[in-house]
Structure formats: structure tokens, C-alpha cells
């Protein structure tokens, strides 16, 4: 509930503080008196973008503040608890707009963001503007009102969320399928290359070892002849190294005991003899076994040819690179398989979500059908109370999507509000056919239909500040009295702030604030005054006749006494 508003340096208001009591408060004043400034201040506090904000004194910042009592508003109290704030504490909301145009927001003195203030707004305030009459002609707006009456917000929100998820899921599925199509030719190539390399059974360094063996087998005869000749030269030839060194050892052996220096040389030469004998034996063995193996040579040649063909085909320099390509192809094939698995998994997920969406859509439709009948009845009764005695009202729910449709068709036909569209049909006169509001309702009738909707919906929402901005457009006389009583009944549950030009509505209010623009320096000033009985009588008299006279003043007093409101 609104307790107080403080305005400083905004538009034509240098400074103003207003306190509000329970029930219904009206704002009145001459045209141009700035009745919308108070409502505009509240909108700015809740994060509305100024266009642009005009300060009374451009050298000073604008400061706007409003305080509210959370009262019995459970949604607001829950929100405050989520924000770790005390729901029993008065809620003070403020906005300061610097000279440079930068805004700062505060909740009970602590800084807050604009998004947080906008999140808070629908929990506290229900705005009703004259322009809502045009919105009422929209089928989407009518459906939203029906859902609000049916308290379908949670169900509709679930449908909307799942609908958007499915739309995004279909986009993802299409993207995966396009990727799969692009990869189809690559998949065949990579599978062929993988199987080819797998069949080759390559081993690291195999090509180097095979080449070495191939070279040996290719030159086996030359190697054998060389080895045999070298063994003969080293060991058997009389002038060979072995014989010459042996003669030297025999000669040194006679004198080694006499000269220790010769003993060391003798030992070294004996070791050389042993090394030459071993080498000659190895060479003899090589010569004996170097007969060549044509079959093995042919086998190695075929293997090397196969490896070289793979190297050329894959533009690799050695087997290690071929093995790296083999690993890459294996990973790529696995990724293709993973892509197919992802597609299948997503398809199953979308099918399950579609089933859930259709169930939610069916629940929404059923709830709307049930609520539409009740809402029609309540609206008809309330509209008749507002001086349209022969009013008839009907709500038509049309199916725009068949629950048996395929997923793509279903999503294309419906939207995130469900599988229904909504039409409000109205007739103000007996014998007239029911037709869409846009075809039959006048401005005054639309205003009363909106008010009736507001009354019906007000009983289903948390206690809030309901702001009615010139909802009385296009009415007068007895109808105005009925509308006044209607608004007054709203104040039994909610706090009402109503901008009006009708004395009938102003007279029934619990509190009356008059706005007046008076000349001043450097610019005119708007004064907001909470009227006591004498001033209120004068303001009502002005609203009745345009001038304050004894007759109009007497009429105003009769109105106040009739409604038995406080003066």
C-alpha cells in the first residue's frame, strides 16, 4: 500500500511531499495542471526511462521517493525475503537523476539496479491507462486477461518456456543434420583411409629397419666376398696383420722379463691378436651366411612398395606421420558416430518435450474454456452495473493448433501462449448480434468494460496500488455515479489512485488531492494539496460547473453527503 510520495526538482515541482491514507485517492485539476506528474513520478521510481527528464532547476538533481507498506501482499513479501529484506519493514523506493542524466536507485537506502526496480513494479502496482482501451481490442491482450483471471500464469509460463526450448531444439537439430550431410562424403573417405591404414598394420620405425634389411640382402654376394677376403687378409695371409703381429709378440717375449717396458707392449699386441682373430672369425661367419634370400628380398620389396604408396597417398614423410593420420581418422570417425548419437538423443528429447508441451497446451485450453464461462458471467453482471443494462458478453476460444499435428506444424501454428486464440464478443443493446469489441464498443463502453475487467481481476490478485489514469473518459451523469461506486468498491481490497475529471468519482473518494499550476520564477509551479472539506467542496464545485458558485457548492456538498465520505 502506498504511504507517501516525495518529489524534488522534477518538472514544475520544486518540492512536494504527499501522504496517503487507505482506500481511494483521487487527483483532479484543470487541464494542464500536471495531474500526470504524480503518476509519472511513480513510473520513474520503478525504472521507466525518462524522455528526457526535465528538472525544475537544471543545476540540481531530480529526486523521487515513494514508501509502501507490504501489508498482506504475499508475493511482495516472498520477493523481499528472497532479496534478504525484512517484509515487515516499510519499503522505501527512490531514484535520483543527476544533472548529467545518470540514474541511481535505492531500496531502503541501499543501492539497487533499474532491472530490480522493474522486477518489483508488478508486485506493487497495477497501472490502468486510457490507452489500455486500444490494447483491449487485441486478441493477444484478451487472452492474457483471460489467463490472468484463470490464474494460468504459472502454466502459461511453463508452456512458453518449453515452447521456446523446442523451437531452439529444432534449430539445433537442423544444424546437426546439415553438419551430418556435409560430413557424409568425408565419413566414407575417412572410413576407407582408416581401414586401409589399419590393414597395413604399420609399426613405428618399420620402414627404416626394412630398408636396412633390403640393402643387406641386395648386396649379400658382395658383402660375403668382401668378408671372406678380409678374413683371409687379416688371419691367414703370411703377410697379414695376424702373422706379422704374432712374430712381433714372439720376438718381444724373449726380452720382456728383462725390460718391463717391453712387457706392456707385448700384452697390448697379444690383445690385438685376439681382436684380429675374433674379427676374422666374424667375417668368416658373415661370408658363410651371405648367400642371399630372394624370397625374403621380394617380400621386403613388396612391403616397402606398399609403405611408399601410403606415404605418397597421404603426403606423409614417414611411418610415424602415417600412424598419426591413422589416429586422426579414428578420432574423426568417432566424432561422426558421436554426431549421429547426438542427433538421435536430441530427437528423443524433442519428442519427449513435444509430448509434455501438448499436455501443457491441453491443460491451458481446458482451463481457459472453464474460466471463459465464469469470466463471461462475471463481466456481464459487472458491465450491467455500469449502466449498460442489456450488455451481453461472450469469450470464444479458437484452436489454432491441432494437438495431433507433427512437431514442426504444431510449433508453426501456435505460439508461446498456447494452442488457442481468444475473441471477446460484445453487444450493448438487446437484439444486437454479438460482435468483436473493435466493431461494436464505443469509447465509453470500452472504458466501462475495462473497469469491469479490473474489478473482476482485482479480486484474484494480491493487494496492490491500482492506478486508474482517466478511466472515466467518455462517461457522465448516472453512468459516472455507477462508475464511481464501482471504483470505490475496488478500494475495499486495494489502494486506489485515480486521475479523474468527474466530480461524481472525486466525491466518493476517501482522499482528494488537487493539482494547480501557479505562476512563479523562473517558471510556473505545480502545487499538490490534500484537500480538507471546505477546499474539497470548492474543487468539486469547479469540477461540476467550471465555476465555484453557491449552487455548484451546494451540489458538491450534497454529493459528499450522499456518499458519506469524509470531508
C-alpha positions in Angstrom: 0.0 0.0 0.0 1.2 3.5 -0.9 2.0 5.6 2.2 3.9 8.6 0.9 5.4 10.2 -2.1 8.2 12.8 -2.1 9.2 14.8 -5.2 12.1 17.2 -5.5 13.1 19.3 -8.5 11.0 17.4 -11.1 9.3 19.3 -13.9 7.2 22.0 -12.3 7.6 20.7 -8.8 10.4 22.2 -6.8 9.5 20.1 -3.7 6.4 18.2 -2.6 5.5 15.6 0.0 2.2 13.8 0.0 0.8 11.3 2.5 -1.8 8.7 1.5 -4.4 7.0 3.6 -6.2 3.8 3.0 -8.9 3.3 0.3 -9.4 5.6 -2.7 -7.5 8.8 -3.5 -8.4 11.0 -6.5 -6.3 13.5 -8.3 -8.1 16.4 -10.0 -7.2 19.7 -11.6 -7.6 22.0 -14.6 -6.3 20.7 -17.9 -2.6 21.3 -17.9 -2.4 21.4 -14.1 0.0 18.4 -14.2 -2.2 15.6 -12.9 0.1 13.1 -14.6 3.2 14.3 -12.8 2.4 12.2 -9.7 1.8 9.1 -11.7 4.9 9.8 -13.8 7.0 10.1 -10.7 5.9 6.7 -9.6 6.7 5.2 -13.0 10.2 6.8 -12.9 10.9 5.4 -9.5 10.2 1.9 -10.9 12.7 2.3 -13.7 10.8 3.8 -16.6 13.1 5.6 -19.0 12.6 9.4 -18.8 12.3 11.2 -22.2 14.2 13.3 -21.2 13.8 14.1 -17.5 13.3 17.9 -17.0 14.4 19.3 -13.7 12.8 22.3 -12.2 16.3 23.7 -11.5 18.6 22.2 -14.2 21.6 22.8 -12.0 20.3 20.3 -9.3 19.5 16.6 -9.5 16.0 15.2 -9.6 15.0 13.1 -6.5 11.8 10.9 -6.3 10.8 8.7 -3.4 7.8 6.6 -2.6 7.2 4.4 0.5 4.9 1.4 0.7 3.6 -1.0 3.3 4.0 -4.6 2.1 0.8 -5.4 4.1 -0.8 -8.8 3.2 0.8 -8.9 -0.3 2.3 -12.4 -0.1 4.1 -12.2 -3.5 5.8 -9.0 -2.4 6.7 -10.4 1.0 8.2 -13.5 -0.6 10.2 -11.4 -3.0 11.6 -9.3 -0.1 12.6 -12.5 1.7 14.4 -13.7 -1.5 16.2 -10.4 -1.5 17.1 -10.9 2.2 15.0 -7.9 3.2 12.6 -7.6 6.1 8.9 -8.0 4.8 7.7 -6.3 8.0 9.6 -3.1 7.3 8.2 -0.2 5.3 9.5 -0.3 1.8 11.1 3.0 0.7 12.0 3.2 -3.0 13.9 6.1 -4.5 15.5 7.3 -7.7 18.0 10.2 -8.2 18.7 11.6 -11.7 21.9 13.6 -11.8 22.4 16.8 -13.7 24.2 14.6 -16.3 21.2 12.3 -16.6 22.7 9.4 -14.7 20.2 7.5 -12.5 20.8 5.9 -9.1 18.2 3.7 -7.5 17.7 2.9 -3.8 15.7 0.4 -1.8 15.6 1.4 1.9 18.8 3.4 1.4 20.7 0.6 -0.3 21.7 0.9 -3.9 19.6 -1.1 -6.4 19.5 -1.7 -10.1 16.9 -0.5 -12.6 16.2 -4.1 -13.5 15.5 -4.9 -9.9 13.1 -1.9 -9.6 11.3 -3.0 -12.8 11.0 -6.6 -11.4 9.5 -5.1 -8.2 6.9 -2.9 -10.1 4.3 -5.5 -11.0 4.3 -6.8 -7.4 3.2 -3.4 -6.1 1.4 -1.5 -8.8 -1.3 -2.3 -11.3 -1.4 0.6 -13.9 -4.5 1.2 -15.9 -4.2 3.8 -18.6 -6.7 5.2 -21.0 -4.6 3.7 -23.8 -5.4 0.3 -22.4 -8.7 0.6 -24.3 -6.9 0.1 -27.6 -5.0 -2.8 -26.1 -8.3 -4.4 -25.1 -9.1 -4.8 -28.8 -6.1 -7.1 -29.3 -6.7 -10.8 -29.2 -3.3 -11.4 -27.5 -4.2 -8.9 -24.7 -7.7 -10.5 -24.3 -6.0 -13.9 -24.0 -3.6 -12.5 -21.4 -6.5 -11.1 -19.4 -8.3 -14.5 -19.5 -5.2 -16.3 -18.3 -4.8 -13.8 -15.5 -8.4 -14.4 -14.5 -7.9 -18.2 -14.7 -4.6 -17.8 -12.7 -2.8 -19.6 -15.6 0.4 -17.5 -15.2 2.5 -20.5 -14.0 1.0 -22.9 -16.5 1.3 -20.4 -19.3 4.9 -19.6 -18.3 5.8 -23.3 -18.3 4.3 -23.7 -21.8 6.1 -20.6 -23.0 9.5 -21.8 -21.7 9.1 -25.3 -23.2 7.8 -23.8 -26.5 10.9 -21.7 -26.8 13.1 -24.6 -25.8 11.5 -26.7 -28.6 11.9 -24.0 -31.2 15.6 -23.7 -30.2 15.9 -27.5 -30.2 14.6 -27.8 -33.7 17.1 -25.2 -34.9 19.9 -27.2 -33.2 18.6 -30.4 -34.8 18.6 -28.8 -38.3 22.1 -27.6 -37.7 23.3 -31.0 -36.7 21.6 -32.6 -39.7 23.3 -30.1 -42.0 26.6 -30.9 -40.4 25.9 -34.6 -40.8 25.1 -34.1 -44.5 28.3 -32.1 -45.1 30.2 -34.9 -43.3 28.7 -37.8 -45.2 31.3 -37.8 -48.0 34.1 -37.2 -45.6 32.8 -40.1 -43.4 33.2 -42.5 -46.4 36.7 -41.2 -47.2 37.9 -41.3 -43.6 36.4 -44.8 -43.1 38.3 -46.1 -46.2 41.6 -44.5 -45.1 41.2 -45.8 -41.6 40.6 -49.4 -42.8 43.4 -49.1 -45.3 45.9 -48.0 -42.6 44.5 -50.5 -40.1 45.0 -53.3 -42.6 48.6 -52.1 -43.2 49.4 -52.8 -39.5 52.3 -50.3 -39.6 54.9 -50.2 -36.8 57.0 -47.3 -35.7 60.4 -47.3 -37.5 59.4 -50.3 -39.6 60.4 -48.6 -42.8 63.9 -47.9 -41.6 64.5 -51.5 -40.5 63.1 -52.9 -43.7 65.3 -50.6 -45.8 68.3 -51.7 -43.9 67.5 -55.4 -44.3 66.7 -54.8 -48.0 70.1 -53.2 -48.6 71.8 -56.1 -46.9 70.1 -58.7 -48.9 70.6 -56.8 -52.1 74.4 -56.8 -51.6 74.7 -60.2 -49.9 77.2 -61.6 -52.5 79.5 -58.6 -52.5 79.3 -58.5 -48.7 80.2 -62.2 -48.5 83.1 -61.9 -50.9 84.4 -58.8 -49.0 84.1 -60.6 -45.7 85.9 -63.7 -46.9 88.8 -61.7 -48.4 89.1 -59.5 -45.3 89.2 -62.6 -43.1 92.0 -64.2 -45.3 94.0 -60.9 -45.3 93.7 -60.5 -41.6 94.3 -64.0 -40.4 95.7 -66.5 -43.0 97.9 -64.5 -45.3 101.6 -64.8 -44.3 102.0 -61.0 -44.6 98.7 -60.4 -43.0 98.2 -58.5 -39.8 97.8 -61.5 -37.6 101.1 -63.2 -38.7 103.1 -60.0 -38.5 101.9 -59.2 -35.0 102.4 -62.7 -33.9 106.1 -62.7 -35.0 106.5 -59.4 -33.1 105.0 -61.0 -29.9 107.4 -64.0 -30.2 110.4 -61.6 -30.5 109.3 -59.5 -27.6 108.6 -62.4 -25.4 112.3 -63.3 -25.0 113.2 -59.9 -23.6 110.0 -58.9 -21.7 111.4 -60.2 -18.5 114.5 -58.1 -18.8 112.7 -54.9 -19.7 109.3 -54.2 -18.1 108.6 -51.7 -20.8 108.6 -54.5 -23.4 106.2 -56.5 -21.2 103.4 -53.8 -21.6 103.9 -53.7 -25.4 103.8 -57.5 -25.6 100.5 -57.5 -23.7 98.9 -54.9 -26.0 99.9 -56.9 -29.0 98.5 -60.1 -27.6 95.2 -58.3 -27.1 95.4 -57.1 -30.7 96.0 -60.7 -31.9 92.9 -61.8 -30.0 90.8 -58.9 -31.5 92.0 -59.7 -35.0 91.2 -63.4 -34.5 87.7 -62.5 -33.3 87.1 -60.1 -36.2 88.3 -62.7 -38.7 86.0 -65.3 -37.2 83.1 -62.9 -37.5 84.0 -62.0 -41.1 84.2 -65.8 -41.9 80.7 -66.3 -40.5 79.4 -63.4 -42.5 80.9 -64.8 -45.6 79.5 -68.2 -45.0 75.9 -66.9 -44.3 75.8 -64.3 -47.1 74.2 -66.4 -49.6 71.1 -64.0 -50.1 67.3 -64.9 -49.8 65.4 -64.0 -53.0 62.0 -64.7 -51.4 62.7 -62.5 -48.4 64.1 -59.8 -50.6 60.9 -59.9 -52.7 58.8 -59.8 -49.6 60.6 -56.8 -48.2 60.4 -55.1 -51.6 56.6 -55.5 -51.7 56.2 -54.3 -48.1 58.4 -51.2 -48.8 56.4 -50.5 -52.0 53.2 -50.7 -50.1 54.5 -48.3 -47.4 55.8 -45.9 -50.0 52.4 -45.9 -51.7 50.7 -45.0 -48.5 53.3 -42.3 -47.8 52.6 -40.8 -51.3 48.9 -41.1 -51.0 48.7 -39.4 -47.5 51.6 -36.9 -48.2 53.5 -38.3 -45.2 57.2 -38.3 -44.8 57.5 -41.5 -42.7 55.5 -44.2 -40.9 55.2 -42.0 -37.8 53.2 -39.5 -39.7 51.0 -42.3 -41.2 50.3 -43.6 -37.7 49.4 -40.0 -36.6 46.9 -39.8 -39.6 45.6 -43.2 -38.6 44.9 -41.9 -35.1 43.2 -38.8 -36.5 40.9 -40.8 -38.8 39.9 -42.9 -35.9 39.0 -39.8 -33.8 37.2 -38.3 -36.8 35.1 -41.4 -37.3 34.3 -41.5 -33.6 33.2 -37.9 -33.9 30.9 -38.8 -36.8 29.4 -41.6 -34.7 29.1 -39.1 -31.8 27.2 -36.7 -34.1 24.8 -39.4 -35.1 24.3 -40.3 -31.4 23.7 -36.6 -30.6 21.1 -36.3 -33.3 19.3 -39.4 -32.1 19.5 -38.2 -28.5 18.1 -34.8 -29.4 15.3 -36.3 -31.5 14.2 -38.4 -28.4 14.5 -35.3 -26.2 12.4 -33.2 -28.6 9.8 -36.0 -28.9 9.5 -36.2 -25.1 9.3 -32.4 -24.8 6.7 -32.2 -27.5 4.5 -34.7 -25.6 4.9 -32.6 -22.5 4.1 -29.4 -24.5 0.9 -30.9 -25.9 -0.1 -31.9 -22.4 0.5 -28.4 -21.1 -1.3 -27.0 -24.1 -4.3 -29.2 -23.4 -4.3 -28.1 -19.7 -4.2 -24.5 -20.7 -7.0 -24.9 -23.2 -9.2 -26.7 -20.7 -8.5 -24.1 -18.0 -9.3 -21.3 -20.5 -12.6 -22.9 -21.6 -13.7 -23.3 -18.0 -12.6 -19.8 -17.0 -14.1 -18.2 -20.1 -17.6 -19.2 -19.0 -17.2 -17.9 -15.5 -15.5 -14.7 -16.7 -18.3 -14.0 -19.2 -20.9 -14.3 -16.4 -19.0 -12.0 -14.0 -18.2 -9.5 -16.7 -21.8 -9.4 -17.9 -23.1 -8.8 -14.4 -20.5 -6.1 -13.7 -20.9 -4.3 -17.0 -24.6 -4.2 -16.4 -23.9 -2.4 -13.1 -22.1 0.2 -15.1 -25.3 1.4 -16.9 -25.2 -1.0 -19.8 -28.3 -3.0 -18.7 -28.6 -5.1 -21.8 -25.0 -6.0 -22.1 -24.0 -9.4 -23.3 -20.6 -10.8 -23.4 -19.0 -13.9 -24.8 -15.5 -15.2 -25.0 -14.7 -17.5 -27.9 -11.6 -19.8 -27.6 -10.4 -20.9 -31.0 -8.0 -23.7 -31.5 -5.1 -22.6 -33.7 -3.1 -25.8 -33.5 -4.1 -29.4 -33.5 -2.6 -31.5 -30.8 -2.2 -34.3 -33.2 0.0 -32.3 -35.6 3.6 -33.1 -36.2 6.0 -31.1 -34.1 7.1 -28.6 -36.8 3.5 -27.9 -37.8 2.3 -27.6 -34.2 5.0 -25.0 -33.4 4.4 -23.1 -36.6 0.6 -22.9 -35.9 0.6 -22.0 -32.3 2.9 -19.6 -30.3 4.4 -19.4 -26.9 1.0 -18.5 -25.3 -0.5 -21.9 -26.2 -2.6 -23.5 -28.9 -5.5 -21.1 -28.6 -6.6 -17.7 -29.7 -9.2 -15.6 -27.9 -12.0 -13.3 -29.0 -14.1 -11.0 -26.8 -17.6 -10.6 -28.3 -19.9 -7.9 -27.0 -23.3 -6.4 -27.5 -24.6 -3.4 -25.7 -28.1 -3.5 -27.0 -30.9 -6.0 -26.8 -31.4 -7.7 -30.1 -28.0 -6.9 -31.5 -25.6 -9.6 -32.5 -22.5 -10.3 -30.6 -19.5 -8.9 -32.4 -15.8 -8.3 -31.7 -15.2 -5.3 -29.4 -13.4 -3.4 -32.1 -16.6 -3.5 -34.2 -19.3 -2.5 -31.7 -17.9 -0.9 -28.5 -17.7 2.9 -28.1 -15.0 4.6 -26.2 -17.2 5.0 -23.1 -18.3 1.3 -23.3 -14.7 0.2 -23.7 -13.8 2.2 -20.6 -16.5 0.5 -18.6 -15.6 -2.9 -19.9 -12.0 -2.3 -18.8 -13.2 -1.2 -15.4 -15.4 -4.3 -15.1 -12.4 -6.4 -16.0 -10.3 -4.6 -13.5 -12.9 -5.3 -10.8 -13.2 -9.0 -11.7 -9.4 -9.4 -11.8 -8.8 -7.3 -8.7 -10.5 -10.0 -6.6 -7.9 -12.5 -7.8 -4.6 -10.6 -7.3 -2.6 -9.6 -4.3 -3.3 -6.3 -2.6 -1.7 -3.6 -4.7 -1.8 0.1 -5.6 -4.1 0.3 -8.6 -3.6 3.5 -10.6 -6.5 4.5 -12.8 -5.5 7.1 -15.3 -8.6 8.9 -16.6 -10.6 5.6 -16.9 -13.7 7.7 -16.8 -13.3 9.0 -20.4 -16.5 9.2 -22.4 -19.0 8.9 -19.5 -21.1 11.2 -17.3 -24.3 11.6 -15.5 -25.8 8.4 -13.9 -23.2 6.3 -15.6 -20.5 8.4 -13.8 -22.1 7.7 -10.5 -22.2 4.0 -11.2 -18.5 4.0 -12.2 -17.7 6.0 -9.0 -19.3 3.4 -6.9 -17.6 0.7 -8.8 -14.1 2.2 -8.3 -15.0 2.7 -4.6 -15.7 -1.0 -4.3 -12.2 -1.8 -5.6 -10.8 0.2 -2.7 -12.2 -2.3 -0.3 -9.3 -4.6 -1.1 -6.8 -2.4 -2.9 -5.4 1.2 -2.6 -6.7 3.2 -5.5 -5.1 6.3 -7.0 -7.4 7.7 -9.7 -6.9 10.6 -12.0 -10.3 12.0 -12.9 -12.2 14.9 -14.3 -15.6 13.8 -12.9 -17.0 15.2 -9.7 -19.0 12.0 -9.1 -15.8 10.0 -8.8 -13.9 12.6 -6.8 -16.8 13.0 -4.4 -16.8 9.3 -3.4 -13.1 9.1 -2.7 -11.6 8.8 0.7 -8.9 11.4 -0.1 -8.9 14.2 -2.7 -5.7 15.8 -4.0 -6.0 18.9 -6.2 -3.2 20.0 -8.5 -2.9 23.6 -9.5 -0.3 25.3 -11.7 0.6 28.8 -10.4 2.9 31.4 -11.9 6.4 31.5 -10.4 10.0 32.3 -11.1 11.9 31.1 -13.0 8.9 29.0 -14.2 5.4 28.1 -13.1 5.0 25.8 -10.1 2.6 22.9 -9.7 1.1 22.6 -6.2 -0.4 19.4 -4.9 -2.8 19.9 -2.0 -4.6 17.2 0.1 -8.0 18.9 0.4 -9.9 19.3 3.6 -13.7 19.6 3.5 -14.0 23.3 2.6 -11.4 23.2 -0.2 -12.8 19.9 -1.4 -16.3 21.4 -1.8 -14.8 24.2 -3.9 -12.9 21.8 -6.1 -16.0 19.6 -6.6 -18.0 22.7 -7.4 -15.4 23.7 -10.1 -15.5 20.1 -11.5 -19.3 20.3 -11.7 -19.8 23.6 -13.4 -16.5 25.1 -14.2 -17.0 27.9 -11.6 -17.4 27.9 -7.9 -20.9 29.2 -7.1 -23.4 28.8 -4.2 -25.4 26.4 -6.4 -22.4 24.3 -7.5 -21.0 24.3 -4.0 -24.4 23.1 -2.6 -24.5 20.4 -5.2 -21.0 19.3 -4.2 -22.0 19.1 -0.6 -25.0 17.0 -1.4 -22.7 14.6 -3.4 -20.3 14.3 -0.5 -23.1 13.7 2.0 -24.7 11.2 -0.3 -21.6 9.1 -0.5 -20.9 9.6 3.2 -17.2 10.0 2.6 -15.0 12.0 5.0 -14.8 15.7 4.2 
